[in-house]
Amino acid sequence: MIDQNISPTPLSTHIEQAVEQYLATADKDANDIYQVFLAELERPLLIATLKHTRGNQSKTAKLLGLNRGTLRSKLKAHGLL
């Protein structure tokens, strides 16, 4: 049974740590890391939400706040369709 009194670490904390680790090892001349992080985040987000909805694209789109067409475009862009 899960202890309801334990709250998970906020996602923002994990993201901040990942950004700090990336910057500590990144090339000093790195550019456009905003786009790098968006691209790196989007694919696993799509994969995890598809797993959560057992591959149901309509439910995945709703969960992500996207319309189904936009979801399909993103899935194609990431080679997931």
Secondary structure by P-SEA (a helix, b strand, c coil): ccccccccccaaaaaaaaaaaaaacccccccaaaaaaaaaaaaaaaaaaaaaacccaaaaaaaacccaaaaaaaaaaaccc
